[in-house]
Amino acid sequence: MPDKVAPAEKQVLRAAKTNDDQTVQLKKELGLWNGVAIIVGIIVGAGIFVSPKGVLENSGSVGQALIVWIFSGVLSLIGALCYAELGTMIPKSGGDYAYISDAFGPLPAFLYLWVALFVLVPTGNAITALTFAQYILQPVWPACVPSYTAVRLLAAVITCLLTAINCYNVKWATRVQDIFTGTKIFALVIIMVAGLWWLCLGHTENFQHPMDGTNTQPSYIALAVYSGLFSYSGWNYLNFITEELKEPYKNLPKAICISLPLVTVIYVLANVAYFVVLTQDEILSSNAVAVTFGDKLLGVMSWIVPFFVACSTFGALNGAIFVSSRLFFVGARNGHLPSAIALINVRNLTPTPSLIFLCIITLALLMIEDVYVLINYVSFVEALFTTLSVSGLLWLRYKSPDRERPIKVSIVLPIIFFIICAFLVTFPCYASPWEVGVGVIIILSGIPVYWIFIHWKKKPKWIIRASHNFNTICAKLFMCVQEEKTN
């Protein structure tokens, strides 16, 4: 960038820092119930509207599917409590990235960032975008499955639209989030009330033999739990609200213990409603379970369900894009990703290159046809690195027993969580070897990238020159500069 604009850029960045300081002061005003609302808002997203089919398909029976939903909620609660200890013991940005780096060093931390960039975050965003498109288009094709091309194109359009909003103005992004936050709970309330009303009328035929057809193979149980845990995705971001709460070391575990059981009850009741109204065959043959539910039960008002589900997933995708791009910005700022991703737009102070790169990867993943394959991809890799993070908690208990831990859970919890995560990582290798193999290859592919671009200090001049040119092009194209560093 030309030298003559540097003072203006620095002035903008100083203003950004001032605004950040003011934001921190405002966030510290959040109380316990604000924390509960934030946690529930993070967790409840597209998963509950897309995962019931995957859970039932791998469980084999209604009874075991409900057990999986309850088990997934309990496991998420245990994991959230373990992460509360990690987040207050290692108060750094980046979540698992920071914890793995602190416990095991830069290479495993980089590999987490690598798969988060190419698998975890864009896959989650792709699933949410596809869910939005599936539900908004289902009423257009009431008697059949919506067109594959139409679903993918609409998902791509909505991803690009929300990325553009996040790039253009942070206030616009937050307004979108505010508008659509309540719709996700409202959609589930409609489903729960309608299903319980149908149950009170005496329609219990789908629960006559709840355990018939139960699949007891460990590998398929693990896949069912994968689909269940996908709906609880976001529990491992709970530590990010530590600085936002009054008396965080007291209110954070309280917020966790209130919100996770609340979400579990909502999810279980929503699935009971699905199973009361729909047969197993109807659920397994539907790509939009909530739409099928509404068509069968609500009659002329059935349009309410897909509308509110679409609004819910629209807001969830916007929030995911807004938050996840910051993870890559932090990784680039720490030197583990190209420094172009750590550039900030001088006009609106958004990490524009990070947002655009994330959008490109998400668009590429939209070409995968089966959304449940996407869930298996992301769930295996996420379970693997979650296992690594909680093993880091156990390792730090041994390595640094005197380290300050404002929140310290019983050692039994991380041990149980580690054992269950190890099970979830191991057994799907038999049921879905292709998805697991692809996940492992993606992880291992990050090793040569790390050694060449990060660990190797005496790089050839052409690599340094190419990197500089790429950063300069991105800076000029997106009107960005590096974040101003303070001593």
C-alpha positions in Angstrom: 0.0 0.0 0.0 1.3 3.5 -0.7 3.1 5.2 2.2 0.9 8.3 2.0 -2.2 6.4 3.2 -0.5 4.7 6.1 -1.4 7.4 8.7 -5.0 7.3 7.7 -5.0 3.5 8.0 -3.4 3.6 11.4 -6.0 6.1 12.5 -8.8 3.8 11.4 -7.1 0.9 13.2 -6.7 2.9 16.4 -10.4 3.8 16.3 -11.1 0.1 15.9 -9.1 -0.7 19.0 -11.0 2.0 20.9 -14.3 0.5 19.8 -13.1 -3.0 20.8 -12.2 -1.7 24.3 -15.7 -0.2 24.6 -17.3 -3.4 23.4 -15.4 -5.4 26.0 -16.7 -3.1 28.7 -20.3 -3.6 27.5 -19.9 -7.3 27.3 -18.9 -7.6 30.9 -22.4 -6.4 31.8 -23.9 -9.8 30.7 -25.4 -11.8 33.6 -26.2 -15.5 34.0 -29.3 -15.5 31.9 -27.6 -13.5 29.1 -25.0 -16.3 29.1 -27.7 -19.0 28.9 -29.4 -17.2 26.0 -26.0 -16.8 24.1 -25.2 -20.5 24.6 -28.6 -21.7 23.4 -28.5 -19.4 20.4 -25.1 -20.8 19.4 -26.1 -24.5 19.7 -29.6 -24.4 18.2 -29.2 -24.2 14.4 -29.7 -26.4 11.3 -28.8 -29.7 12.9 -32.1 -30.4 14.6 -33.9 -30.1 11.3 -31.5 -32.3 9.3 -30.0 -34.8 11.8 -33.1 -36.8 12.9 -32.9 -38.8 9.7 -29.2 -39.7 10.2 -29.7 -40.6 13.8 -32.7 -42.9 13.0 -31.0 -44.4 10.0 -28.0 -45.6 12.0 -29.9 -46.4 15.2 -32.4 -48.6 13.5 -35.2 -47.9 16.0 -37.2 -45.1 17.5 -36.2 -46.1 21.1 -32.5 -46.1 20.4 -32.7 -42.9 18.4 -34.1 -41.1 21.4 -31.4 -42.6 23.6 -28.8 -41.3 21.2 -30.3 -37.8 21.4 -30.2 -37.9 25.2 -26.7 -39.3 25.3 -25.5 -36.7 22.9 -26.8 -34.0 25.1 -25.2 -35.5 28.2 -21.9 -35.9 26.4 -22.0 -32.3 25.2 -22.6 -31.1 28.8 -19.5 -33.1 30.0 -17.4 -31.7 27.1 -18.6 -28.2 27.8 -17.6 -28.4 31.5 -14.1 -29.7 30.4 -13.7 -26.9 28.0 -14.8 -24.4 30.6 -11.6 -25.5 32.6 -9.5 -25.2 29.4 -10.9 -21.8 28.5 -10.2 -20.3 31.9 -6.9 -22.0 32.3 -5.7 -20.9 28.8 -7.5 -17.5 28.2 -6.5 -17.2 24.6 -8.5 -16.7 21.4 -8.8 -19.7 19.0 -10.5 -22.4 21.1 -9.1 -25.8 20.4 -6.3 -24.2 18.4 -5.0 -22.4 21.5 -5.5 -25.4 23.8 -3.7 -27.9 21.5 -0.9 -25.4 20.9 -0.4 -24.9 24.6 -0.4 -28.7 25.4 1.3 -30.3 22.4 3.0 -27.6 20.4 2.7 -25.7 17.1 2.4 -28.7 14.6 -0.8 -30.3 16.1 -2.2 -26.8 16.5 -1.5 -26.1 12.9 -3.1 -29.4 11.8 -6.3 -28.4 13.7 -6.3 -25.0 11.9 -5.7 -26.8 8.6 -8.7 -29.1 8.9 -10.8 -26.4 10.4 -10.1 -24.3 7.3 -10.8 -27.1 4.8 -13.2 -29.4 6.6 -14.8 -28.4 9.9 -16.0 -24.8 9.3 -16.8 -24.8 5.6 -18.5 -28.2 5.9 -20.7 -26.9 8.7 -21.6 -23.8 6.7 -22.3 -25.9 3.6 -24.7 -28.2 5.6 -26.5 -25.1 6.9 -26.8 -23.5 3.5 -28.1 -26.8 2.0 -30.6 -27.1 4.8 -31.9 -23.6 4.1 -32.2 -24.3 0.4 -33.9 -27.7 1.0 -36.5 -26.2 3.3 -37.3 -23.1 1.4 -37.7 -25.0 -1.9 -39.6 -28.0 -0.5 -43.0 -26.3 -0.9 -42.2 -25.6 -4.5 -41.9 -29.4 -5.1 -44.6 -30.7 -2.7 -44.9 -34.2 -4.2 -41.2 -34.9 -4.8 -37.6 -34.0 -3.8 -36.5 -30.5 -4.8 -34.2 -30.3 -7.8 -30.5 -31.1 -7.0 -29.3 -28.2 -9.1 -31.8 -25.8 -7.6 -30.9 -26.7 -4.1 -27.1 -26.3 -4.7 -27.5 -23.0 -6.6 -29.7 -21.5 -3.9 -27.3 -22.6 -1.2 -24.4 -21.1 -3.2 -26.3 -17.8 -3.7 -27.2 -17.5 0.0 -23.6 -18.3 1.1 -22.3 -15.5 -1.2 -25.0 -13.1 -0.1 -24.2 -13.5 3.6 -20.5 -13.4 2.9 -21.0 -10.1 1.1 -23.0 -8.7 4.0 -20.3 -9.7 6.5 -17.7 -8.1 4.3 -19.6 -4.9 3.7 -20.7 -4.0 7.2 -20.4 -5.6 10.6 -23.6 -3.8 11.7 -25.6 -5.3 8.9 -24.4 -8.8 9.8 -25.3 -8.3 13.5 -28.8 -6.9 12.5 -29.4 -10.0 10.3 -28.4 -12.2 13.3 -30.7 -10.3 15.7 -33.7 -10.5 13.3 -33.5 -14.3 12.8 -32.4 -15.4 16.3 -35.8 -16.0 17.7 -37.1 -17.9 14.7 -35.1 -21.1 15.5 -36.7 -21.5 18.9 -40.2 -20.6 17.5 -39.9 -23.3 14.8 -39.1 -25.9 17.4 -41.9 -24.8 19.7 -44.4 -25.2 16.8 -43.1 -28.7 16.2 -43.1 -29.7 19.9 -46.6 -28.3 20.6 -48.1 -29.9 17.5 -46.5 -33.2 18.2 -47.6 -33.3 21.9 -51.1 -32.3 20.9 -51.1 -35.3 18.4 -49.8 -37.6 21.2 -52.5 -36.4 23.6 -55.1 -37.4 21.0 -54.0 -41.0 21.5 -51.7 -41.5 18.5 -49.2 -43.8 20.1 -48.9 -46.5 17.3 -45.4 -45.5 16.3 -44.2 -46.2 19.9 -45.8 -49.7 20.3 -42.5 -51.4 19.7 -39.8 -48.7 20.2 -36.8 -51.0 20.1 -37.7 -53.1 17.1 -34.9 -53.1 14.5 -32.3 -51.7 16.9 -28.8 -51.7 15.4 -26.3 -52.8 18.1 -23.1 -52.7 16.0 -20.7 -50.2 17.7 -19.7 -48.6 14.4 -23.3 -47.7 13.5 -24.0 -46.5 17.1 -21.0 -44.2 16.7 -22.4 -42.8 13.4 -25.7 -42.2 15.1 -24.0 -40.3 17.8 -22.1 -38.3 15.2 -25.4 -37.1 13.7 -26.8 -36.3 17.2 -23.7 -34.4 18.2 -23.8 -32.4 15.0 -27.1 -30.9 16.3 -25.3 -29.9 19.5 -22.4 -28.4 17.6 -21.3 -25.2 19.3 -20.9 -26.5 22.9 -17.2 -26.3 22.5 -17.4 -22.5 21.9 -18.9 -21.9 25.3 -15.5 -20.7 26.7 -15.6 -17.7 24.4 -18.2 -16.0 26.6 -16.0 -16.0 29.7 -15.0 -12.4 29.3 -18.7 -11.4 28.6 -20.1 -12.5 31.9 -20.3 -11.0 35.4 -18.4 -13.2 37.8 -17.5 -15.5 34.9 -15.9 -18.3 37.0 -19.1 -18.7 38.8 -21.7 -17.9 36.1 -20.0 -19.9 33.2 -20.5 -23.3 34.7 -24.0 -22.3 35.9 -24.9 -21.2 32.3 -23.5 -24.5 31.0 -25.5 -26.6 33.5 -28.7 -24.7 32.6 -28.4 -24.3 28.8 -27.2 -27.9 27.8 -30.1 -29.7 29.7 -32.5 -27.1 28.2 -31.3 -27.8 24.7 -31.4 -31.5 25.3 -35.1 -31.4 26.5 -36.0 -29.3 23.4 -34.3 -31.7 21.1 -35.8 -34.8 22.6 -39.3 -33.3 22.6 -38.9 -32.3 19.0 -37.9 -35.8 18.0 -40.7 -37.3 20.0 -43.0 -35.0 18.0 -41.4 -36.3 14.8 -41.8 -39.9 15.8 -45.4 -39.5 17.0 -46.6 -38.0 13.7 -44.3 -39.8 11.2 -43.4 -43.4 10.6 -39.8 -44.5 10.3 -40.2 -45.0 6.6 -41.6 -41.5 6.2 -38.6 -40.0 8.1 -36.0 -42.0 6.3 -37.5 -41.1 2.9 -37.6 -37.4 3.6 -34.8 -34.9 3.1 -36.7 -32.3 5.0 -38.3 -34.0 8.0 -39.9 -30.9 9.5 -41.6 -30.1 6.1 -43.0 -33.7 6.0 -44.1 -33.2 9.6 -45.9 -30.0 8.8 -47.5 -31.3 5.6 -49.0 -34.3 7.5 -50.2 -32.4 10.6 -50.7 -28.7 9.9 -52.7 -28.8 6.7 -53.1 -25.4 5.0 -50.8 -23.9 7.7 -48.0 -26.3 6.8 -46.0 -23.5 5.2 -45.2 -22.1 8.6 -42.7 -24.9 9.3 -40.4 -24.5 6.3 -40.6 -20.8 6.5 -39.4 -20.6 10.1 -36.8 -23.4 9.6 -35.4 -21.5 6.6 -35.3 -18.3 8.7 -33.5 -20.3 11.5 -30.9 -21.7 9.2 -30.4 -18.3 7.4 -29.6 -16.7 10.8 -27.4 -19.7 11.8 -25.4 -19.5 8.6 -24.9 -15.8 9.1 -23.6 -16.3 12.6 -21.3 -19.1 11.6 -19.8 -17.0 8.8 -19.3 -14.1 11.1 -17.7 -16.1 13.9 -15.7 -18.7 12.0 -13.9 -16.3 9.8 -12.3 -14.8 13.0 -10.7 -18.2 13.8 -8.7 -18.1 10.6 -7.9 -14.4 11.2 -6.4 -15.4 14.6 -4.4 -18.3 13.0 -3.0 -16.0 10.3 -2.1 -13.4 12.9 -0.1 -16.1 14.8 1.7 -17.0 11.6 0.0 -20.4 10.9 -1.9 -19.3 7.8 -1.0 -16.9 5.0 -0.7 -13.4 6.3 -3.1 -12.2 3.7 -5.9 -13.8 5.7 -4.9 -11.6 8.7 -5.6 -8.4 6.7 -8.3 -6.0 7.8 -10.4 -3.8 5.5 -9.5 -0.2 6.3 -13.1 1.1 5.8 -15.2 -1.3 7.8 -12.6 -3.2 9.8 -13.7 -6.6 8.7 -11.3 -9.5 7.9 -12.4 -9.5 4.3 -9.8 -12.0 2.9 -10.7 -14.5 5.6 -14.4 -14.2 4.8 -13.9 -14.6 1.0 -11.5 -17.6 1.3 -14.0 -19.3 3.6 -16.8 -18.7 1.1 -14.7 -20.2 -1.7 -14.1 -23.4 0.3 -17.8 -23.6 1.3 -18.9 -23.3 -2.4 -16.6 -26.2 -3.3 -18.1 -28.4 -0.7 -21.6 -27.7 -1.9 -20.9 -30.0 -4.8 -20.9 -33.1 -2.6 -24.4 -34.7 -3.1 -25.1 -36.5 0.2 -25.4 -34.1 3.2 -25.0 -37.0 5.6 -21.6 -37.8 4.1 -20.7 -34.2 4.9 -21.8 -34.7 8.5 -19.7 -37.9 8.8 -16.7 -36.0 7.4 -17.0 -33.1 9.8 -18.0 -35.3 12.8 -15.0 -37.7 12.6 -12.4 -34.9 12.2 -14.0 -32.8 15.0 -14.2 -35.8 17.3 -10.5 -36.5 16.6 -9.4 -33.0 17.6 -11.8 -32.8 20.5 -10.2 -36.0 21.8 -6.8 -34.3 21.3 -8.0 -31.2 23.2 -9.3 -33.1 26.2 -6.2 -35.3 26.3 -4.3 -32.0 26.5 -6.4 -31.2 29.6 -5.4 -34.5 31.2 -1.8 -34.0 30.1 -1.7 -30.5 31.7 -3.2 -31.8 34.9 -0.1 -34.1 35.1 2.5 -31.7 33.6 1.4 -28.5 35.4 -0.6 -29.5 38.5 0.0 -26.1 40.2 -1.2 -24.1 37.2 -4.0 -21.6 38.0 -7.4 -23.1 37.2 -10.3 -20.8 38.0 -12.7 -23.6 37.0 -11.5 -27.1 37.8 -13.8 -30.1 37.1 -13.6 -33.5 38.7 -10.9 -35.6 36.9 -13.6 -38.2 36.3 -15.3 -36.0 33.7 -12.3 -35.5 31.3 -11.5 -39.2 31.6 -15.1 -40.3 30.7 -15.1 -37.7 27.9 -11.8 -38.9 26.5 -12.9 -42.6 26.5 -16.2 -41.8 24.7 -14.4 -39.5 22.2 -11.9 -42.3 21.5 -14.8 -44.7 20.8 -16.3 -42.2 18.4 -13.1 -41.8 16.6 -12.3 -45.6 16.4 -15.4 -47.4 15.5 -16.6 -45.5 12.4 -13.4 -46.7 10.7 -15.3 -49.9 10.1 -18.7 -48.5 9.0 -17.5 -45.5 7.0 -13.8 -46.2 6.0 -14.0 -43.9 2.9 -15.1 -40.8 4.9 -12.6 -41.6 7.7 -9.8 -42.2 5.1 -10.5 -38.9 3.4 -10.5 -37.1 6.8 -7.1 -38.6 7.7 -5.6 -37.8 4.4 -6.7 -34.1 4.7 -5.1 -34.0 8.2 -1.8 -35.6 7.1 -1.7 -33.3 4.0 -1.1 -30.4 6.4 2.3 -31.8 7.6 4.3 -30.9 4.5 2.5 -27.6 4.3 3.6 -26.8 7.9 7.2 -27.9 7.3 7.6 -25.9 4.0 5.8 -22.7 4.8 6.1 -22.4 8.6 8.9 -24.5 10.1 11.4 -24.0 7.3 13.1 -20.7 8.1 15.6 -20.4 5.2 13.1 -20.4 2.4 14.1 -19.7 -1.2 13.7 -16.1 -2.3 11.1 -17.0 -4.9 8.8 -18.4 -2.2 9.2 -15.2 0.0 8.7 -13.0 -3.1 5.6 -15.0 -4.2 4.1 -14.7 -0.7 4.8 -11.0 -0.5 3.3 -10.4 -4.0 0.2 -12.4 -3.0 -0.3 -10.4 0.2 0.2 -7.2 -1.7 -2.4 -8.1 -4.3 -4.9 -9.1 -1.6 -4.2 -5.8 0.3 -4.9 -3.7 -2.8 -7.8 -5.8 -4.1 -9.7 -5.7 -0.8 -8.4 -2.4 0.5 -6.8 -4.1 3.5 -3.8 -3.6 5.9 -2.2 -5.6 8.6 -3.6 -5.2 12.1 -1.6 -2.5 14.0 0.5 -4.1 16.7 1.1 -2.6 20.1 4.1 -3.1 22.4 
